[in-house]
Amino acid sequence: MSARSDLTELGRSETALRAFLHGLPGVDQVGAEQRAAQLGTRSIKATAKAWAIDLAIRMVDLTTLEGADTPGKVRALAAKALRPDPADPSCPHVGAVCVYPSMVPYVAEVLRQPAGGAGPADAQAAPAGTGLVHLASVATAFPSGQAPLEIKLADTRAAVAAGADEIDMVINRSAFLTGRYQEVYDEIVAIREACGPAHLKVILETGELSTYDNVRRASWLAMLAGADFIKTSTGKVPAAATPPVTLVMLEAVRDFRAATGRQVGVKPAGGIKTTKDAIKYLVLVNETVGADWLDPDWFRFGASSLLNDLLMQRTKLTTGEYAGPDYFTRD
Amino acid sequence: MFEYAPAPESRSVVRLQPAYGLFVGGEFVDPTDGDSFTSINPASEEVLAEVAAGGVGDVDRAVRAARTAYDRVWGPMPGRDRAKYLFRIARLIQERSRELAVLESLDNGKPIKESRDVDLPLVAAHFFYYAGWADKLDHAGFGPGPRPLGVAAQIIPWNFPLLMLAWKIAPALATGNTVVLKPAETTSLTALLFAEICQQADLPAGVVNIVTGAGDTGRALVEHHDVDKVAFTGSTEVGKAIARAVAGTDTKLTLELGGKAANIVFDDAPVDQAVEGIVNGIFFNQGHVCCAGSRLLLQESVADQVLASLKRRMAQLRVGDPLDKNTDIGAINSAAQLARIRELADAGTAEGAQRWSPPCELPDRGFWFAPTIFTGVTQAHRIAREEIFGPVLSVLTFRTPAEAVEKANNTPYGLSAGVWTEKGSRMLWLADRLRAGVVWANTFNKFDPTSPFGGYQESGYGREGGRHGLEAYLNV
C-alpha cells in the first residue's frame, strides 16, 4: 500500500487513479462467497442475539423512496423512527430516516421537534447531526444518476438546505464502467463539497458493477474522493446488497483505514428483510473489521421492512412469546 | 464488543451404550478374549464408552464372515441390487446426520460445524456417488464385466473417521467386494453407529464387518491369509510396514499416507481469499489433515502484507468446545498426538524459527493446541520437512515461480498443493510441475466424491474417489 501522501495525489491524474485501482488485489469470487456463507452459519443466541437486535435497530436507515411518497407517509415513518415500539420505551430509536429531497422538510418537522414541544420546529434551527435520529436524503438524480452534474449539485444543496444531515448519492456507473474513473472521482468530490456539513454516503450500485473486482475498485474510488460511507445499492435494481458484496466493501474500508488512518462507514441496502439476515451482516462486520465498526456511526442498514421483524424478534426475546404482526405499527 | 453467547449443539440426539462389541456377520458380538479399551472425548477426557479390542481370532471370524457373504450373496448379486442397498445407506446417513455429526465431534474433537457442514454431507455424497456406479461398471472404462477382488481389509485413521469409512466402504461395496474395516482406536464410535445403519438398511450379514482395536488388530487383519485387498489410510511409517507385510503375496494394496503440502501464494493473488485458504489449509480439522497446507510459500514481494493479514485473521479463530456451533478449532484428538505436535513445535523454536500464536485461552481439561505459525523457516528445519499433523504452519518465502516449484517439490511426500494467483497461465504452468496428487487452484481442502484423490512418493499409491477409485477394488 502506498504512503498516505501518495494516496491524496491519486485524484489529480487519470493515469495514477487507473493504475492504483487496477493494482488492487483481485477478489476471488468463489472464495469471497464461501467466506460470507461460512460466517452466515454463526449461531447467535440469547444475550448475543438481544444485543445484536438492539444494535441492528439503531443501525436502520428507515427508508421510503417511492413516487407515491406523501408528507403524511413520511411523517408517519419519522414518528416510527423515533419510537419504533410504542409499547416498549426501552426500545432504541433507529439510525436515520431516508427519503427523497422533496420529502425532507416533512421528516424534519417530526425529527427536529423540540422535546416535549408541540408543533413543527424550524428545520434550519437544528444543526446537522444534533438530532437523535439522522435525516438522510438521496440526491444526485437518484437512482440512475443520469443527469448533468449541475443538476446533481443543485439536488444535493436543496436536500441539505431542507434539513438533511446525510446525503446518499449515486456514483456515475456509466462513467465507471467505461473506465472514466477521473470523472467519477471529480463528481464525488464536487458533491462532497456541496454537502457542506452533511455526511456523504456514496452508493456504488453493486448490482450494476457486477464483479467483486469492480466493487473493490469503486469502494476505493469513493473513499479516495472523500466518502464518509460507502453504500451497496439504491434498492431500485434487482441485485441489491448481498453478504459477499458487503464483505468486499468491509475489506476495502479496513484496508483504507490501514493505509490512510481515516475510517469510512458501510451501508448495505436493499433486500435485508429479516432479523436473521441483519445478524448475519453484524457477524460479517464483527469478524472482518471488528468492534470499531459495530456502531451506527459506522454501519447502517438501508431497509424498510427489516425494522418490524427486528421488533418482533425483540419482543419474542423479552416476553418469550411471538406477538402477531398487528401489534407492530405498519407505515 | 459482540460476544457470541454459547451455542452448544445438543448431545441428547446421541444414545451411547456403555460398551460396544465387534460387528461381525451382521450382529454385534463379544470379542473372544474379552479385551476392551475406553474411548474418550478428547475435549474433556470424559469416558464415552468401552470398546472391544479384536484379537487374531476375532479378525479371522470377521474375514470368514466377509468371505461367506462374498461367495454366497454379495459377489453374485447384480449391480442394480447392490446399488439399492448403497442408496438406502446414503439416505439413512442423511436422515441420521445430526446424530452422526454430534457423535463424530464428541469422539474426535472436531468442531460440530465441520462434522455437520463438511464431513457428513461428504459421507452421504460418497455413498450416493458410488451407489450410482454399481450397475454401470461395464461402462467404467475397465472393459466388460469387471470382477470384484473379494474380501477387502480396510484400516482407517482418526482424523475423519466417518469420511474415511465412506471412502473405503462405498467403492468396495459398489464393485461387489465385502469388507472388514478397522477404525482407529481413538475414534471407533461412529463406525459402530454406521454398523447399526447397515442393520437398519437390511444389508446382508457379513458384507460389512467392523473390528475395533489398535495396531495389533490391524496387523492381524493385514496379515490374514484370506484377504484379497488391503486399503490403508494413515501414517507413512505404518504404510511402509503394511507394504512389507503384503509384499510377495497376491493381495492388492492401496495406501494413502502423509503429506507436507505447499500452499503457494504469488504477488498477484487475491489476498483476502488466499488468507482464507491458508487458514482453511492448516487449521481445518485442527490440522489433522493428510493433505493440509502445512508449508506456506509466500512470494517475498507480498510476504509481509500476507503475514499481517494472516495474523489478523488468526486472531478471529475461536478455539474451544467442539460442540459449540461457533467453534472454529476443536480439540487435538489424543494425548499422544498432542505430545507429537508439541515436540515438533519445540523443535521449530529450538532450530531458530519465530513462533507466533494469537492470544487464545485454552480449556483446562482435554487436549488443546493453539493455532501457531512459524516464520523464518527454511527447507532445513524439521518443521518444514516432517508432517506435524496439527495446527502448526511453517512459513517459507520464494522469489520466482521456478523457486516456488523447487521448494514445493523438495519433500519426500506429494499428496496435495495449493496455488494462489490471478494469472491463469501461471496456474497451469505450476500444475504441470508440482509433484502432488491434487493441486488446488485458488482454493484448498476441497473434496468431492467425483474427484480422484491420492499421492506421489511417500504419500502413497492408488486413487480414491471418482471413476479412478473403482479400479482399486476391481480385478483389472
Chai-1 contact restraints between the chains, C-beta under 6 A:
chainA,res_idxA,chainB,res_idxB,connection_type,confidence,min_distance_angstrom,max_distance_angstrom,comment,restraint_id
A,P25,B,P270,contact,1.0,0.0,6.0,A-B,restraint_1
A,P25,B,V271,contact,1.0,0.0,6.0,A-B,restraint_2
A,G26,B,P270,contact,1.0,0.0,6.0,A-B,restraint_3
A,G26,B,E422,contact,1.0,0.0,6.0,A-B,restraint_4
A,V27,B,P270,contact,1.0,0.0,6.0,A-B,restraint_5
A,D28,B,P270,contact,1.0,0.0,6.0,A-B,restraint_6
A,D28,B,Q273,contact,1.0,0.0,6.0,A-B,restraint_7
A,D28,B,N442,contact,1.0,0.0,6.0,A-B,restraint_8
A,G31,B,Q273,contact,1.0,0.0,6.0,A-B,restraint_9
A,G31,B,E276,contact,1.0,0.0,6.0,A-B,restraint_10
A,R35,B,E276,contact,1.0,0.0,6.0,A-B,restraint_11
A,R42,B,N326,contact,1.0,0.0,6.0,A-B,restraint_12
A,S43,B,A7,contact,1.0,0.0,6.0,A-B,restraint_13
A,S43,B,K325,contact,1.0,0.0,6.0,A-B,restraint_14
A,S43,B,N326,contact,1.0,0.0,6.0,A-B,restraint_15
A,K45,B,A5,contact,1.0,0.0,6.0,A-B,restraint_16
A,K45,B,A7,contact,1.0,0.0,6.0,A-B,restraint_17
A,A46,B,A5,contact,1.0,0.0,6.0,A-B,restraint_18
A,T47,B,A5,contact,1.0,0.0,6.0,A-B,restraint_19
A,A48,B,Y4,contact,1.0,0.0,6.0,A-B,restraint_20
A,A48,B,A5,contact,1.0,0.0,6.0,A-B,restraint_21
A,E251,B,D272,contact,1.0,0.0,6.0,A-B,restraint_22
A,N286,B,F2,contact,1.0,0.0,6.0,A-B,restraint_23
A,E287,B,Q316,contact,1.0,0.0,6.0,A-B,restraint_24
A,A291,B,M1,contact,1.0,0.0,6.0,A-B,restraint_25
A,L294,B,F2,contact,1.0,0.0,6.0,A-B,restraint_26
